[in-house]
């Protein structure tokens, strides 16, 4: 028998009251003065022994009444077994995820993780199915379900343990969301078989703050999967990290004389004083005097170190951090970025110091950055191009009519693959023949017989009203935040009939409908025609924020792209050049440990960046790039478990909530069962019966006591 409100059973303790009342014998406090007895000496009442109980049956009835009332209020019912666990006794299907990211290289974490795996494996039964995978940036299966099932049941644990011992943490970042999704998909994939047992993901990780959970956003978890987190804790909470501050294209080129690094200190760290300095290949000590840095816990500082170049310095290509307990993120590798030096050949007769001429703005638009230094070569229109200039030029810009030989030579360059930016402008001084000569130059460049060009003067000004943002020239402006060209006014332009030019594509038009920018492919190259100049006499283009990006867009379209970056993170894919240095031969790369990697000629990317350090490519000239640790991996503070719950992961804490809900359902079922049985009514009836018997017995006992008293009333002392 069970009780719905068992606390009412405490009311049964009230049976002590009648027992006490039966044991206590007191002289009554009520006294009545009777005149005929006032001269008699009072005789003390007859007392019995205190330990002696009288009227046992009456006492038992009164105790029984109290017990029946207590049991009745406790709502008794006869319990029936209610099974709430549908999977009790069914074999489990478990996926164990073991973190092998760079942060697991800290002192004791990997050994603790292996101990946890072995402990979990020993608790599995022969019917359970287990798969083990390691994860960092990628998920790597260690033991699959098939391998576990085909192995003898007595050798499964040793099989998994041996494979785990052959594994160690790498240098990649932690993509925890990717690992959880892969494990969930693995559990959901049952090959069409029906599974009734619980499905569980056991996550063994340091659960550091830098773990990436992006892939869990919006992920719909399969039903019936539970995530159990088994975190491992580092012995040392002190951890500071060193990261290289990435170079910016807009940075001052003179800043290349120094390298900036960021020193970050963990929020729970107890160290604040560190040293930063250059180090040789062994990275055991710094070269020269290191810089002392004070970084409070939870904060970071930027440190600029002057470059160390000079005779006798040896190979110094890394910066180290000293004074930290964990050294897995205390080294960054540094090589200077490559600088592209594209050449722009300007064909015009204007002065670079005249603020009303195109050259003045063109030279100031191409500013030198840390990764690109554009060189503008100015040549008079009548001066023939040298072979060196023709070969090195990435872009030709012509703002003046060209003599026929030069126009023909430029046409040959375009046909061979070069690009020309031709600005239709009148001759200086407004000579009317300029239009004719400009049209003749354009016709020769395009390889057509003749073209008609005339001056157009809007009543007030013209604007760009129709722009093709799908064209590479205007694609960088496709975002609505940058696509507004209506603030640029064009005072005058040259009207060109683009329909008479074969394969011409009008990229932009004025609000009058006349072409503003025309792209004409010629051979392997192209001619881009601007029907209005950017100088102040023609328009406000040079003074707008669109001018410089538009010129760089034209330069990029000419193939003068900036060199690829030389800074990568572990696991990044590094693009290779379009073709290897030798015909019929593949790529030869040298890893930081000195090993040689041979890639096929068809390889266009290098993805084996698994170790931090400096990689080199055998080419002419030799190419180098560095691979450093992902900065997120240095964020070793614990990640709150609530973050997984916020992203919808069914972590163990939610399972506890489900268990509480199941308990509540069981309680409701018992209440319903008690409501149907209503045993309390029978206890109330029994109580009433006991009271009737007790009343009858008490009355009878009282009558028996009155008779002796009356009989002995004459025994009064006088």
Residue pairs with C-beta under 8 A, 6 or more apart in sequence:
1 76
1 77
1 78
1 79
2 76
2 77
2 78
2 79
2 670
3 9
3 71
3 74
3 75
3 76
3 77
4 74
4 75
4 76
4 77
4 670
4 671
4 674
5 73
5 74
5 75
6 74
7 74
8 70
8 73
8 74
8 75
9 70
9 71
9 74
10 70
11 66
11 69
11 70
11 73
12 66
12 67
12 70
12 71
14 66
14 70
15 62
15 63
15 66
15 67
17 66
18 59
18 62
18 63
18 66
19 53
19 59
19 63
22 53
22 54
22 55
22 59
23 50
23 51
23 53
24 50
25 47
25 48
25 50
27 45
37 716
40 716
40 717
40 718
41 717
41 718
43 715
43 716
43 717
48 54
53 59
55 701
57 697
58 694
58 697
58 698
58 701
61 690
61 693
61 694
61 697
62 694
64 690
65 687
65 690
65 691
65 694
68 683
68 684
68 686
68 687
68 690
69 683
69 684
69 687
71 683
72 680
72 683
72 684
72 687
73 680
75 674
75 679
75 680
76 674
76 679
76 680
76 683
77 670
77 673
77 674
77 677
77 679
78 677
78 679
79 670
79 673
80 673
82 666
82 669
82 670
84 662
84 665
84 666
86 196
87 196
87 197
87 198
90 196
90 197
90 198
91 125
91 127
91 128
91 129
91 197
92 124
92 125
92 128
92 129
92 197
92 198
92 199
92 200
93 128
93 129
93 145
93 187
93 195
93 197
93 198
93 199
93 200
94 120
94 124
94 128
94 129
94 130
94 131
94 199
94 200
94 201
94 202
95 130
95 131
95 132
95 133
95 183
95 186
95 187
95 200
95 201
95 202
96 117
96 120
96 130
96 131
96 132
96 133
96 202
96 204
97 133
97 134
97 135
97 139
97 179
97 180
97 183
97 201
97 202
97 203
97 204
97 205
98 113
98 117
98 132
98 133
98 134
98 135
98 142
98 164
98 167
98 204
98 205
99 113
99 134
99 135
99 136
99 169
99 174
99 176
99 203
99 204
99 205
99 206
100 134
100 135
100 136
100 140
100 167
100 168
100 169
100 170
101 135
101 136
101 137
101 169
101 170
101 172
101 173
101 174
101 633
102 136
102 169
102 170
102 171
102 172
102 173
102 328
102 329
102 570
102 629
102 630
102 633
103 109
103 174
103 206
103 208
103 210
103 328
103 633
103 634
103 636
104 110
104 113
104 169
104 205
104 206
105 169
105 328
106 206
106 234
106 236
106 239
106 326
106 328
106 636
107 234
107 235
107 236
107 326
108 232
108 234
108 235
109 169
109 206
109 232
109 233
109 234
110 168
110 169
112 232
112 233
113 204
113 205
113 232
114 161
114 164
114 165
116 204
116 230
116 232
117 132
117 160
117 161
117 164
117 204
118 157
118 161
118 164
120 202
120 230
121 130
121 156
121 157
121 160
121 161
122 157
124 130
124 156
124 157
126 153
128 197
129 145
129 148
129 149
130 143
130 145
130 148
130 156
130 160
131 141
131 143
131 144
131 145
131 148
131 186
132 141
132 142
132 143
132 160
132 163
132 164
133 139
133 140
133 141
133 142
133 179
133 182
133 183
133 186
134 140
134 142
134 167
135 174
135 175
135 176
135 178
135 179
135 182
136 169
136 170
136 172
136 173
136 174
136 175
136 571
137 172
137 173
137 174
137 175
137 178
137 570
137 571
138 172
138 175
138 178
138 571
139 178
139 179
139 182
139 183
142 160
142 163
142 164
142 167
143 159
143 160
143 163
145 186
147 159
148 156
148 159
148 160
151 159
170 570
170 610
171 570
171 610
171 611
171 612
171 629
172 570
172 571
172 610
172 630
172 633
173 210
173 212
173 569
173 570
173 571
173 630
173 632
173 633
174 205
174 208
174 210
174 211
174 212
174 632
174 633
175 211
175 212
175 215
176 203
176 205
176 211
176 212
176 213
177 211
177 212
177 213
177 214
177 215
177 216
177 217
177 219
177 647
178 212
178 215
180 201
180 203
180 215
180 216
180 227
180 649
181 215
181 216
181 219
183 201
184 201
184 219
184 221
184 222
184 225
187 199
187 201
187 222
187 225
188 222
188 225
198 224
198 226
199 224
199 225
199 226
200 225
200 226
200 227
200 228
201 225
201 226
201 227
201 228
202 228
202 230
203 227
203 228
203 229
203 230
204 230
204 231
204 232
205 211
205 229
205 231
205 232
206 231
206 232
206 233
206 234
206 636
207 229
207 231
207 638
207 639
207 641
208 633
208 635
208 636
208 637
208 638
208 639
209 635
209 636
209 637
209 638
209 639
210 630
210 631
210 632
210 633
210 634
210 635
210 636
211 639
212 632
213 643
213 644
213 647
216 644
216 647
216 648
216 649
217 647
219 647
219 648
221 648
221 649
221 650
225 650
226 650
226 651
226 652
226 655
227 644
227 649
227 650
227 651
227 652
228 651
228 652
229 641
229 644
229 651
229 652
231 638
234 326
234 636
236 325
236 326
237 266
237 268
237 269
237 270
238 266
238 269
238 270
238 271
238 324
238 325
238 326
239 265
239 266
239 269
239 324
239 325
239 326
239 329
239 634
239 636
240 263
240 264
240 265
240 266
240 269
240 271
240 274
240 295
240 321
240 323
240 324
240 330
241 263
241 264
241 321
241 329
241 330
241 631
241 634
242 261
242 262
242 263
242 264
242 276
242 319
242 320
242 321
242 329
242 330
242 331
242 332
243 261
243 262
243 264
243 332
243 628
243 631
243 634
244 259
244 260
244 261
244 262
244 319
244 332
244 334
244 567
244 628
245 260
245 261
245 262
245 302
246 567
247 337
247 370
247 371
247 567
248 370
249 369
249 370
249 371
249 372
249 562
250 369
251 369
251 370
252 370
253 368
253 369
253 370
253 373
255 370
256 307
256 336
256 370
257 306
257 307
258 304
258 305
258 306
258 307
259 304
259 305
259 307
259 319
259 334
260 302
260 303
260 304
260 305
261 276
261 302
261 303
261 305
261 319
261 332
262 300
262 301
262 302
262 303
263 274
263 276
263 293
263 295
263 300
263 301
263 302
263 303
263 321
264 295
264 299
264 300
264 634
264 635
265 271
265 272
265 274
265 295
265 296
265 297
265 298
265 299
265 300
266 297
266 298
266 635
266 636
266 637
267 297
267 298
267 637
268 297
268 637
269 297
270 297
271 323
271 324
271 325
272 294
272 295
272 296
272 297
273 292
273 293
273 294
273 323
274 292
274 293
274 294
274 295
274 321
274 322
274 323
274 324
275 286
275 290
275 291
275 292
275 293
275 321
275 322
275 323
276 290
276 291
276 293
276 303
276 305
276 319
276 320
276 321
276 322
277 286
277 287
277 288
277 289
277 290
277 291
277 305
277 319
277 320
277 322
278 286
278 287
278 288
278 305
278 308
278 316
278 318
278 319
278 320
279 285
279 286
279 287
279 316
279 318
279 319
279 320
279 331
280 287
280 314
280 315
280 316
281 315
281 317
281 318
283 318
283 320
283 331
286 320
286 322
287 308
287 313
287 314
287 316
288 308
290 322
291 303
291 305
293 301
293 303
294 301
295 301
305 319
307 336
308 316
317 333
317 334
317 335
317 614
317 626
318 331
318 332
318 333
318 334
319 331
319 332
319 334
320 330
320 331
321 330
321 331
322 330
324 330
326 636
328 629
329 629
329 633
329 634
331 612
332 628
332 629
333 612
333 613
333 614
333 626
333 627
333 628
334 626
335 566
335 614
335 624
335 625
335 626
337 370
337 371
337 563
337 565
337 566
337 567
338 371
338 563
338 566
339 370
339 371
339 372
339 373
339 563
340 371
340 372
340 373
340 560
340 561
340 562
340 563
341 372
341 373
341 374
341 375
342 372
342 374
342 375
342 394
342 395
342 555
342 558
342 560
343 374
343 375
343 377
343 389
343 392
343 393
343 394
344 362
344 366
344 374
344 375
344 376
344 377
344 393
344 394
344 395
344 396
344 397
344 555
345 377
345 379
345 385
345 389
345 393
345 395
345 396
345 397
346 359
346 362
346 376
346 377
346 378
346 379
346 397
346 399
347 379
347 380
347 381
347 396
347 397
347 398
347 399
347 400
347 402
347 406
347 410
348 357
348 358
348 359
348 378
348 380
348 381
348 397
348 398
348 399
348 400
349 380
349 381
349 400
349 428
350 357
350 358
350 359
350 360
350 399
350 400
350 428
351 357
351 359
351 360
352 359
352 360
352 363
352 378
353 360
354 360
355 536
356 535
356 536
356 537
357 535
358 399
358 423
358 425
358 533
358 534
358 535
358 542
359 378
359 399
360 535
361 534
361 535
361 542
361 547
362 376
362 397
362 551
363 376
365 542
365 547
365 548
365 551
366 374
366 376
366 551
366 555
368 374
371 562
371 563
372 562
374 555
374 560
377 389
377 393
379 385
379 389
381 398
381 400
381 401
381 402
381 403
381 406
382 403
382 406
383 406
384 405
384 406
384 409
385 393
385 406
385 409
385 410
385 413
390 409
390 413
390 418
393 413
393 418
394 419
394 555
394 558
394 559
394 560
395 418
395 419
395 420
395 421
395 554
395 555
395 558
395 560
396 410
396 413
396 418
396 419
396 420
396 421
397 420
397 421
397 423
398 410
398 420
398 421
398 422
398 423
398 441
399 423
399 425
399 533
400 425
400 427
401 427
401 434
401 437
401 438
401 440
401 441
402 410
402 441
402 444
404 440
404 444
407 440
407 441
407 444
407 445
408 444
410 420
410 445
411 444
411 445
411 446
411 447
411 522
413 420
413 525
414 420
414 445
414 522
414 523
414 525
414 526
414 527
415 522
415 523
415 524
415 525
416 523
416 524
416 525
417 523
417 524
417 525
418 525
418 558
419 525
419 526
419 527
419 528
419 554
419 557
419 558
419 559
420 445
420 525
420 526
420 527
420 528
421 528
421 530
421 554
422 441
422 442
422 445
422 527
422 528
422 529
422 530
423 530
423 532
423 533
423 534
424 438
424 442
424 453
424 493
424 494
424 496
424 529
424 530
424 531
424 532
425 434
425 438
425 494
425 533
425 538
426 432
426 434
426 435
426 438
426 455
426 494
427 433
427 434
427 437
435 453
435 454
435 455
435 494
436 453
438 453
438 494
439 450
439 451
439 452
439 453
440 450
442 451
442 453
442 527
442 529
443 449
443 450
443 451
445 522
445 527
446 501
446 520
446 522
446 527
447 522
448 500
448 501
448 502
451 496
451 497
451 500
451 501
452 496
452 497
452 500
453 494
453 495
453 496
454 494
454 495
455 492
455 494
455 495
456 462
456 492
456 493
456 494
456 495
456 512
456 514
457 491
457 492
458 490
458 491
458 492
458 510
458 512
461 489
461 490
461 491
462 489
462 490
462 493
462 510
462 511
462 512
462 514
463 485
463 486
463 488
463 489
463 490
463 510
463 511
464 485
464 486
464 488
464 490
464 508
464 509
464 510
464 511
464 516
465 509
465 510
465 511
466 508
466 509
467 474
467 477
467 483
467 485
467 507
467 508
467 509
468 474
468 505
468 506
468 507
468 508
469 475
469 477
469 478
469 483
470 478
471 505
471 507
471 519
472 553
472 556
472 557
473 507
473 517
473 519
473 528
473 550
473 553
473 554
473 557
474 507
474 508
474 553
475 553
476 482
476 549
476 553
477 483
477 485
477 546
477 549
485 546
487 540
487 544
488 539
488 540
488 541
488 544
488 546
489 539
489 540
490 510
490 516
490 532
490 538
490 539
490 540
490 541
491 537
491 538
491 539
492 532
492 537
492 538
493 510
493 514
493 516
493 531
493 532
493 538
493 539
494 531
494 532
495 514
495 531
496 514
496 515
496 518
496 529
496 531
498 504
498 506
498 515
498 518
501 518
501 520
503 520
503 521
504 518
504 519
504 520
505 518
505 519
505 520
506 515
506 517
506 518
507 516
507 517
507 518
507 519
508 515
508 516
508 517
509 515
509 516
510 516
514 531
515 529
515 531
516 530
516 531
516 532
517 528
517 529
517 530
517 531
518 528
518 529
518 531
519 526
519 527
519 528
519 529
520 526
520 527
520 528
520 529
526 557
528 554
528 557
532 538
532 539
532 541
533 539
533 541
534 541
534 542
534 547
535 542
536 542
536 543
541 547
541 550
564 574
564 575
565 625
566 624
566 625
566 626
567 625
567 626
567 628
568 574
568 609
568 625
568 626
568 627
568 628
569 609
569 627
569 628
569 629
569 630
570 609
570 610
570 611
570 612
570 627
570 628
570 629
570 630
571 609
571 610
571 630
572 609
572 627
573 605
573 606
573 607
573 609
574 605
574 606
574 607
574 609
574 615
574 625
575 604
575 605
575 606
576 587
576 599
576 603
576 604
576 605
576 606
576 617
577 619
577 623
578 604
579 601
580 586
580 587
580 601
580 619
581 618
581 619
581 620
584 601
585 601
586 598
586 599
586 600
586 601
586 603
587 598
587 599
587 600
587 601
587 603
587 606
587 617
587 618
588 596
588 597
588 598
588 599
588 617
588 618
589 596
589 597
589 599
589 606
589 615
589 616
589 617
589 618
590 596
590 597
590 615
590 616
590 618
591 597
591 608
591 611
591 613
591 615
592 611
592 612
592 613
592 614
592 615
592 627
593 611
593 613
597 608
599 606
606 615
609 615
609 627
611 627
612 627
612 628
612 629
613 626
613 627
614 624
614 625
614 626
614 627
615 624
615 625
615 626
615 627
616 622
616 623
616 624
617 623
617 624
617 625
641 651
641 653
644 651
645 651
645 653
645 654
